[in-house]
């Protein structure tokens, strides 16, 4: 590694690498990145900006507005405050903000560096996982239904394989200061730099399992440090408004998680266990692109306030011959409206309004795949599993939602809701009655399939600021 990078750190006599979690998704808080750069003594700063719907939503946004960038819209806003300091301190940035076009994202970062007067910034773009134009011709079937992917050819708007750590390792070996990827498995944002630093073979399942445990704990940022953990009266988290994002320090034989001093939140075995099991079906068989991880082989030990050692015992199993691909399919359009009632008889008036709307929908010939009436605060979340109403509520919000194949059918909802201002029951309230424009939006459904590894060719390109 170049002498410009922080490769000489030691923890108890062993080489150590420190990584900080700047974000957990695209619209996460901005402040932690700057705090981690200034105070975290980091080697790597990692930006996770994905959710399952990210890529398909980006495709839809570009369908509606071709000027929409093909990468995370917060790319520049997040990197601008910290890019100069990261370069000066030798902190390397790993980010999956490349989304649909990591090359365009890398070139935008190079332009940002030039504007900031940062010379010789090397930005790598990792790509190869976007299979939108090829997926229908690979003879695959959807996992969920068993139906051929080719049968949905006309409805495919996105298809991305979950890449592993190889592209990140290659980019770092090429000297990249910033690595911008398309979709990779979230944990690989952390496993990749660790494999590079310690020289792990990506075929070493034991080390891959270790790296994936670390990455899975870190990928959701503040969540492992008390975010999404607090539950009044049961689980107390101090100063939830100022949670410190996690830092992990790794040596050849130790993993220690912490956060910045004097920050809010809580780092404990309990917060780590919740994050370890987050979004996991079978903890003993957690599939990833670089290995299968047995999360039952992980334990935690509190070593200091807000400091936890992670103990991993042979958690990695060999990688599978396939990669998961997430496929976005057009499923028509949806829209929703809210009608508000308060005071005596609020629930009865809401129910009367539902009956009125059902009559009107029949009369205007509404063709909908699905119609939902939810009484928010009563059954809007748990639906049929909600307990019966035993106390008359003082206020009720009736939510009406449609899913249709045709945009014009979806537009019928607003044309029946807005007239309730003068044609509805007494004291009918409505949100944004006079706001202009359509509130109909396209629906993209997600399905998955497994593609042979050899069908996915990862490439890395380097882009330089002058």
Backbone torsions as a table, in degrees:
resi	resn	phi	psi	omega
1	UNK	NA	145.4	178.4
2	UNK	-59.1	147.3	178.8
3	UNK	-64.0	-15.6	178.8
4	UNK	-68.5	-18.9	-177.2
5	UNK	-98.9	157.5	-171.3
6	UNK	-84.6	79.4	-174.2
7	UNK	-104.9	0.5	-173.4
8	UNK	-103.4	3.8	-179.0
9	UNK	-63.3	144.5	175.9
10	UNK	-131.2	147.2	172.6
11	UNK	-126.1	114.5	-177.4
12	UNK	52.1	44.2	175.2
13	UNK	83.9	-0.2	-178.4
14	UNK	-116.0	148.1	174.1
15	UNK	-54.7	137.5	-177.5
16	UNK	-132.4	146.3	178.5
17	UNK	-125.7	131.3	-179.5
18	UNK	-113.5	128.4	179.2
19	UNK	-124.2	139.3	178.0
20	UNK	-116.7	144.4	179.3
21	UNK	-95.7	106.4	-177.9
22	UNK	-79.1	-39.3	-177.3
23	UNK	-145.1	160.9	175.3
24	UNK	-112.9	-17.7	176.6
25	UNK	-165.8	174.6	-169.8
26	UNK	-56.7	-40.7	-174.1
27	UNK	-104.2	31.6	175.5
28	UNK	-73.1	172.6	179.7
29	UNK	-62.2	151.8	-179.0
30	UNK	-91.7	-31.0	-169.8
31	UNK	-63.5	-37.3	-174.9
32	UNK	-57.3	-33.4	-177.7
33	UNK	-60.7	-48.0	-179.2
34	UNK	-64.5	-40.0	179.4
35	UNK	-64.6	-41.2	-179.5
36	UNK	-66.0	-39.7	179.0
37	UNK	-65.8	-43.0	-175.7
38	UNK	-73.2	-35.9	-169.9
39	UNK	-123.1	-8.2	-169.4
40	UNK	-86.9	-8.9	-179.6
41	UNK	51.7	51.1	-170.4
42	UNK	-91.4	157.0	164.8
43	UNK	-98.4	-34.3	-177.0
44	UNK	-137.3	141.3	172.8
45	UNK	-120.1	123.8	-172.0
46	UNK	-113.8	131.0	178.6
47	UNK	-113.3	110.3	172.5
48	UNK	-97.1	125.6	-174.2
49	UNK	-131.0	20.8	-174.2
50	UNK	-110.3	155.3	160.1
51	UNK	-135.7	177.3	-177.6
52	UNK	-61.6	-32.3	-175.1
53	UNK	-93.1	0.7	-171.1
54	UNK	-56.8	-52.6	-172.8
55	UNK	-67.8	-43.4	179.8
56	UNK	-66.8	-37.5	177.6
57	UNK	-64.5	-37.3	177.5
58	UNK	-65.8	-38.4	176.4
59	UNK	-62.4	-43.5	178.9
60	UNK	-62.5	-43.4	179.9
61	UNK	-60.2	-39.0	179.1
62	UNK	-74.0	-28.7	174.0
63	UNK	-64.1	-37.0	-178.2
64	UNK	-83.5	-26.2	-179.7
65	UNK	-149.5	104.3	-175.4
66	UNK	-66.2	-12.5	178.6
67	UNK	-82.7	-6.7	-179.9
68	UNK	-65.2	129.3	179.3
69	UNK	-60.7	147.1	-178.9
70	UNK	-83.8	9.4	179.4
71	UNK	-127.8	177.4	-178.5
72	UNK	-54.1	123.4	-178.2
73	UNK	-63.9	-16.4	178.8
74	UNK	-96.2	11.1	-177.3
75	UNK	-53.9	-54.2	-176.9
76	UNK	-70.1	-42.7	-178.3
77	UNK	-60.3	-33.0	-179.7
78	UNK	-80.2	-38.9	-174.7
79	UNK	-85.1	-28.9	-175.6
80	UNK	-55.4	-44.1	-177.4
81	UNK	-70.7	-18.0	-171.0
82	UNK	-121.7	-7.1	-171.3
83	UNK	-64.5	-44.7	-178.9
84	UNK	-63.9	-44.3	-179.4
85	UNK	-66.1	-38.4	178.7
86	UNK	-62.7	-43.1	178.8
87	UNK	-63.5	-44.2	-178.0
88	UNK	-66.0	-36.5	-177.2
89	UNK	-89.1	-5.8	-177.9
90	UNK	76.2	23.4	177.6
91	UNK	-88.2	121.8	-179.1
92	UNK	-93.3	142.3	-174.5
93	UNK	-105.5	130.4	175.0
94	UNK	-119.2	124.7	-174.6
95	UNK	-146.7	140.5	173.5
96	UNK	-100.4	29.8	-179.9
97	UNK	-76.2	3.7	179.2
98	UNK	-71.3	-25.7	175.5
99	UNK	48.8	-116.1	-174.1
100	UNK	-77.6	-22.1	-173.1
101	UNK	-149.9	82.0	-178.6
102	UNK	-63.9	-26.6	176.8
103	UNK	-65.6	-45.1	177.4
104	UNK	-61.8	-38.8	178.4
105	UNK	-65.0	-43.3	179.7
106	UNK	-62.3	-42.1	179.2
107	UNK	-65.7	-33.4	177.1
108	UNK	-68.3	-36.9	177.4
109	UNK	-67.4	-38.1	176.1
110	UNK	-61.6	-42.8	177.8
111	UNK	-63.7	-38.6	176.6
112	UNK	-62.9	-43.8	179.3
113	UNK	-60.6	-41.7	178.6
114	UNK	-62.7	-42.0	179.5
115	UNK	-65.5	-30.2	179.7
116	UNK	-88.3	-1.7	179.8
117	UNK	74.5	27.6	179.3
118	UNK	-93.8	112.6	-177.1
119	UNK	-88.6	149.6	172.6
120	UNK	55.1	42.6	171.9
121	UNK	-85.2	125.3	179.8
122	UNK	-100.6	120.9	-178.1
123	UNK	-118.9	123.5	-179.6
124	UNK	-102.4	140.2	173.9
125	UNK	-110.8	123.4	178.6
126	UNK	-105.9	120.9	-178.4
127	UNK	-140.9	179.0	178.7
128	UNK	126.7	-14.1	-175.9
129	UNK	-90.5	-8.7	-178.9
130	UNK	-82.1	113.7	-173.2
131	UNK	-114.4	18.2	-173.0
132	UNK	-51.4	-43.4	-175.5
133	UNK	-82.2	-9.9	-174.1
134	UNK	-117.0	-17.7	-166.6
135	UNK	-62.0	-34.4	-177.0
136	UNK	-70.8	-17.0	-177.3
137	UNK	-101.5	10.5	-176.0
138	UNK	-98.1	5.0	176.4
139	UNK	68.5	33.7	-176.0
140	UNK	-99.5	163.2	175.7
141	UNK	-124.6	149.9	177.3
142	UNK	-70.7	136.7	178.8
143	UNK	-63.4	-41.0	-172.1
144	UNK	-68.8	-36.8	-172.8
145	UNK	-118.7	-18.9	-174.4
146	UNK	79.9	-1.7	-178.2
147	UNK	-77.2	148.6	178.4
148	UNK	-62.3	135.8	176.2
149	UNK	-60.5	-35.1	-177.9
150	UNK	-59.9	-27.5	179.7
151	UNK	-66.9	-18.7	-179.3
152	UNK	-106.0	19.1	-174.4
153	UNK	-48.9	-45.9	-174.7
154	UNK	-73.1	-14.7	-176.7
155	UNK	-102.0	-2.6	-176.2
156	UNK	-76.0	125.1	175.7
157	UNK	-112.7	-18.5	179.5
158	UNK	-159.1	150.7	173.7
159	UNK	-156.2	116.4	-177.8
160	UNK	-132.2	131.9	172.8
161	UNK	-81.3	145.6	172.0
162	UNK	-79.6	105.1	-179.8
163	UNK	-76.6	159.0	176.0
164	UNK	-94.4	-155.2	-171.9
165	UNK	-88.3	-8.2	-171.3
166	UNK	-55.8	-47.7	-178.1
167	UNK	-61.3	-38.1	178.8
168	UNK	-66.6	-44.3	178.6
169	UNK	-60.3	-45.1	-179.9
170	UNK	-63.4	-41.1	-179.2
171	UNK	-64.6	-42.0	179.1
172	UNK	-67.9	-38.2	177.6
173	UNK	-63.4	-28.2	178.5
174	UNK	-82.2	-0.7	175.5
175	UNK	93.7	17.3	-177.3
176	UNK	-65.8	135.3	171.0
177	UNK	-81.5	-34.4	-179.2
178	UNK	-130.1	131.2	177.2
179	UNK	-116.7	120.1	179.8
180	UNK	-112.5	122.1	-178.1
181	UNK	-115.6	165.0	163.0
182	UNK	-82.4	-154.4	-178.9
183	UNK	-67.0	123.3	167.4
184	UNK	-125.5	161.2	172.9
185	UNK	-57.9	132.9	-171.3
186	UNK	-51.4	-43.5	-176.3
187	UNK	-64.2	-22.5	-177.8
188	UNK	-68.9	-19.1	174.7
189	UNK	-60.2	-25.7	179.7
190	UNK	-103.7	-38.8	178.5
191	UNK	-63.5	-39.4	-178.5
192	UNK	-55.6	-56.0	179.3
193	UNK	-63.9	-31.2	177.4
194	UNK	-67.9	-43.0	177.1
195	UNK	-60.7	-40.1	178.1
196	UNK	-64.5	-48.3	-175.0
197	UNK	-65.3	-41.7	-174.9
198	UNK	-96.3	-0.5	177.9
199	UNK	69.7	28.8	179.8
200	UNK	-70.0	137.1	169.4
201	UNK	-71.8	138.4	178.3
202	UNK	-74.3	-3.4	173.0
203	UNK	-96.9	1.0	178.5
204	UNK	-85.7	97.5	-174.0
205	UNK	-63.1	-33.3	-179.5
206	UNK	-62.8	-48.5	179.9
207	UNK	-71.2	-34.4	177.0
208	UNK	-61.6	-42.6	177.5
209	UNK	-60.8	-41.2	177.8
210	UNK	-62.3	-46.7	-179.8
211	UNK	-64.3	-37.5	-179.3
212	UNK	-71.6	-33.3	174.5
213	UNK	-62.8	-46.9	178.8
214	UNK	-58.7	-48.8	-177.9
215	UNK	-63.7	-38.8	-179.7
216	UNK	-66.9	-34.7	176.8
217	UNK	-69.4	-33.1	-173.4
218	UNK	-91.2	-22.3	-166.7
219	UNK	-62.3	-27.0	-178.5
220	UNK	-97.2	19.9	171.6
221	UNK	55.2	-122.7	-173.8
222	UNK	-60.6	-15.4	-176.3
223	UNK	-60.7	-35.7	179.9
224	UNK	-79.3	-11.4	-179.1
225	UNK	-107.8	26.2	174.7
226	UNK	111.9	-13.1	175.7
227	UNK	-69.8	142.0	179.3
228	UNK	64.0	17.3	-177.5
229	UNK	-113.3	-34.5	-174.5
230	UNK	-61.3	137.7	178.0
231	UNK	-146.3	104.6	-172.0
232	UNK	-51.0	128.9	178.9
233	UNK	87.4	-11.3	-178.0
234	UNK	-123.0	-53.9	-179.1
235	UNK	-127.5	111.5	-175.4
236	UNK	-96.5	134.1	177.7
237	UNK	-126.7	119.3	-178.6
238	UNK	-72.2	142.2	171.8
239	UNK	48.9	57.9	-178.1
240	UNK	-59.5	-23.7	-178.0
241	UNK	-73.6	-14.3	-175.8
242	UNK	-132.6	47.1	-178.9
243	UNK	-61.5	136.2	173.3
244	UNK	-87.4	126.2	179.4
245	UNK	-67.9	153.3	-171.7
246	UNK	-76.3	152.7	171.5
247	UNK	-124.0	139.0	174.6
248	UNK	-122.2	132.9	175.7
249	UNK	-112.6	126.7	-171.2
250	UNK	-124.4	133.3	168.2
251	UNK	-120.0	-175.2	180.0
252	UNK	-61.8	-25.2	-176.2
253	UNK	-133.7	6.8	179.0
254	UNK	-136.2	149.1	174.4
255	UNK	-132.6	117.6	-178.6
256	UNK	-126.3	123.9	179.2
257	UNK	-103.2	143.4	179.8
258	UNK	-154.8	-174.9	172.3
259	UNK	-144.4	170.1	-177.9
260	UNK	-63.6	142.9	177.4
261	UNK	-64.5	153.5	177.6
262	UNK	62.8	28.2	171.8
263	UNK	-111.5	159.5	178.8
264	UNK	-76.8	180.0	178.8
265	UNK	99.3	-169.6	-174.5
266	UNK	-155.3	126.9	174.3
267	UNK	-117.2	115.0	-174.9
268	UNK	-149.0	167.3	173.8
269	UNK	-54.9	-34.6	-179.3
270	UNK	-66.8	-44.6	179.1
271	UNK	-65.5	-36.1	179.5
272	UNK	-67.9	-39.6	-179.7
273	UNK	-65.7	-41.4	178.7
274	UNK	-61.7	-43.7	179.7
275	UNK	-67.6	-37.9	-179.9
276	UNK	-58.7	-36.3	-177.8
277	UNK	-93.0	1.0	-177.9
278	UNK	-65.7	128.9	177.9
279	UNK	57.5	37.5	-179.4
280	UNK	-120.3	130.9	176.0
281	UNK	-83.6	-63.9	-179.2
282	UNK	-113.2	106.3	-176.8
283	UNK	-59.9	-24.1	-179.6
284	UNK	-83.9	-4.9	-174.9
285	UNK	-149.2	71.4	-177.8
286	UNK	-95.6	107.1	-173.4
287	UNK	-76.9	137.2	173.1
288	UNK	-143.2	171.1	-177.4
289	UNK	-71.0	-24.0	-175.2
290	UNK	-103.9	-13.8	176.7
291	UNK	-174.6	172.1	166.6
292	UNK	-102.7	131.3	-173.4
293	UNK	-110.6	131.9	175.9
294	UNK	-96.6	97.4	-176.1
295	UNK	-73.0	-9.2	176.8
296	UNK	-74.0	-9.4	-179.8
297	UNK	-95.8	24.7	-177.4
298	UNK	-119.8	137.7	175.9
299	UNK	-136.5	164.5	-176.8
300	UNK	-131.8	146.2	179.2
301	UNK	-138.4	124.4	177.0
302	UNK	-71.9	121.0	-178.1
303	UNK	-108.3	-15.6	177.6
304	UNK	-170.0	167.2	175.6
305	UNK	-56.0	129.1	-179.2
306	UNK	56.4	33.4	175.0
307	UNK	-139.0	127.4	-175.9
308	UNK	-132.2	130.9	172.0
309	UNK	-90.5	135.0	179.9
310	UNK	-101.4	124.3	-178.1
311	UNK	-108.8	117.4	-176.2
312	UNK	-119.5	124.3	-178.4
313	UNK	-118.6	103.8	174.6
314	UNK	43.2	58.6	-176.1
315	UNK	-87.5	-12.1	-173.9
316	UNK	-95.0	136.2	173.9
317	UNK	-118.6	157.0	-174.8
318	UNK	-56.3	149.6	179.9
319	UNK	-67.3	155.3	178.8
320	UNK	-83.1	162.9	179.8
321	UNK	-78.7	-2.4	-177.3
322	UNK	-125.6	162.3	173.5
323	UNK	-117.1	145.5	176.5
324	UNK	-76.8	137.4	176.1
325	UNK	-120.7	130.7	176.5
326	UNK	-98.8	124.0	-175.1
327	UNK	-114.4	123.8	176.3
328	UNK	-94.7	127.7	-178.6
329	UNK	-119.9	136.9	175.0
330	UNK	-65.6	134.2	179.5
331	UNK	-130.6	30.4	176.9
332	UNK	93.8	-139.3	-172.6
333	UNK	-139.9	156.8	174.3
334	UNK	-139.5	157.8	173.9
335	UNK	-154.3	160.7	179.8
336	UNK	-147.0	155.2	177.0
337	UNK	-140.0	156.4	179.2
338	UNK	-121.6	136.4	175.3
339	UNK	-125.1	132.1	-168.3
340	UNK	-113.3	137.1	177.6
341	UNK	-134.7	141.9	179.1
342	UNK	-146.3	155.4	178.1
343	UNK	93.0	-169.9	-178.1
344	UNK	-58.8	134.8	177.5
345	UNK	74.9	17.4	-176.6
346	UNK	-58.6	-44.1	-177.6
347	UNK	-67.6	-40.3	178.8
348	UNK	-63.8	-39.4	179.8
349	UNK	-69.1	-34.6	176.5
350	UNK	-65.8	-41.4	179.4
351	UNK	-66.7	-38.2	177.6
352	UNK	-63.4	-38.2	179.3
353	UNK	-66.4	-38.1	176.4
354	UNK	-61.0	-44.8	179.1
355	UNK	-61.4	-43.0	179.1
356	UNK	-59.8	-46.4	-177.9
357	UNK	-67.1	-38.8	178.3
358	UNK	-60.5	-38.5	177.4
359	UNK	-65.3	-46.4	-179.3
360	UNK	-63.6	-39.4	179.6
361	UNK	-60.9	-39.9	177.6
362	UNK	-65.1	-40.2	-175.2
363	UNK	-71.9	-31.1	178.8
364	UNK	-90.8	3.5	176.1
365	UNK	67.2	37.2	-179.1
366	UNK	-60.6	125.8	177.4
367	UNK	-106.1	101.5	-177.0
368	UNK	-125.0	141.4	172.8
369	UNK	-71.9	-32.6	-178.3
370	UNK	-153.7	138.3	173.4
371	UNK	-126.7	129.4	179.3
372	UNK	-122.7	132.7	169.2
373	UNK	-114.5	116.1	179.2
374	UNK	-118.2	139.6	175.0
375	UNK	-103.6	96.8	-173.2
376	UNK	-64.3	131.4	-175.3
377	UNK	95.8	-14.7	179.4
378	UNK	-115.8	-51.8	-176.9
379	UNK	-146.9	18.0	-174.5
380	UNK	-70.1	-20.1	-178.0
381	UNK	-104.6	-55.5	-174.8
382	UNK	-91.7	-2.1	173.2
383	UNK	50.7	-123.2	-174.1
384	UNK	-65.5	-18.5	179.3
385	UNK	-84.1	-3.2	-179.2
386	UNK	-68.5	143.9	177.3
387	UNK	-66.9	155.5	179.3
388	UNK	-65.1	152.4	179.5
389	UNK	-75.1	120.4	-179.7
390	UNK	-111.6	-16.7	179.1
391	UNK	-125.1	129.1	180.0
392	UNK	-61.9	119.3	-179.6
393	UNK	-72.8	149.0	178.0
394	UNK	-76.8	-32.2	179.2
395	UNK	-140.4	150.8	-178.7
396	UNK	-141.9	138.3	171.1
397	UNK	-112.8	120.3	176.2
398	UNK	-91.4	116.3	176.8
399	UNK	-100.7	129.6	178.2
400	UNK	-118.6	126.8	-178.9
401	UNK	-132.9	142.7	178.9
402	UNK	-124.9	146.5	167.6
403	UNK	-125.5	124.3	-174.6
404	UNK	-134.2	162.0	175.3
405	UNK	-83.6	-23.4	-174.3
406	UNK	-119.5	133.7	179.8
407	UNK	-59.2	-37.3	-178.0
408	UNK	-64.2	-33.5	176.2
409	UNK	-67.3	-40.4	179.0
410	UNK	-63.7	-34.5	-179.7
411	UNK	-64.2	-19.6	-179.3
412	UNK	-64.6	-25.7	-178.9
413	UNK	-61.1	-50.8	-177.9
414	UNK	-63.8	-33.3	-179.3
415	UNK	-69.4	-16.5	174.6
416	UNK	-99.6	-26.6	179.8
417	UNK	-76.8	-47.3	-175.4
418	UNK	-57.4	-40.4	179.2
419	UNK	-64.5	-12.8	178.7
420	UNK	-60.8	-19.8	178.3
421	UNK	-58.5	-28.4	178.9
422	UNK	-126.9	-9.9	-178.2
423	UNK	-113.8	-1.2	-175.2
424	UNK	-91.7	-166.5	179.3
425	UNK	-79.1	171.4	-176.2
426	UNK	-59.0	141.9	173.4
427	UNK	57.3	41.0	174.4
428	UNK	-80.3	125.1	175.7
429	UNK	-109.2	154.9	-178.4
430	UNK	-146.7	144.5	177.8
431	UNK	-81.3	133.3	169.9
432	UNK	51.4	48.5	-176.5
433	UNK	-58.9	-37.4	-173.1
434	UNK	-100.7	6.8	-178.4
435	UNK	-68.4	138.9	-177.9
436	UNK	-81.8	170.3	173.0
437	UNK	86.8	163.9	-178.7
438	UNK	-86.2	143.2	174.4
439	UNK	-108.6	17.0	176.4
440	UNK	-82.6	136.9	178.7
441	UNK	-134.7	149.9	178.0
442	UNK	-66.5	151.4	176.1
443	UNK	-110.1	129.4	174.2
444	UNK	-117.8	118.8	177.6
445	UNK	-92.3	150.2	-177.0
446	UNK	-108.2	131.9	173.1
447	UNK	-131.8	167.4	-178.4
448	UNK	-136.7	157.4	175.5
449	UNK	-148.7	170.8	-179.6
450	UNK	-114.4	127.4	-177.9
451	UNK	-113.3	139.3	175.3
452	UNK	-57.4	140.4	-177.2
453	UNK	-55.7	-37.3	-175.9
454	UNK	-66.7	-13.4	178.2
455	UNK	-81.8	-8.4	-177.7
456	UNK	-115.5	115.1	-178.8
457	UNK	-110.1	110.2	-178.7
458	UNK	-83.2	133.6	176.9
459	UNK	-126.9	153.5	179.2
460	UNK	-129.1	130.2	174.6
461	UNK	-123.2	144.9	-179.1
462	UNK	-107.0	138.3	-179.5
463	UNK	-130.3	137.3	-170.8
464	UNK	-121.7	142.9	166.7
465	UNK	-88.9	150.9	-177.3
466	UNK	-108.7	NA	NA
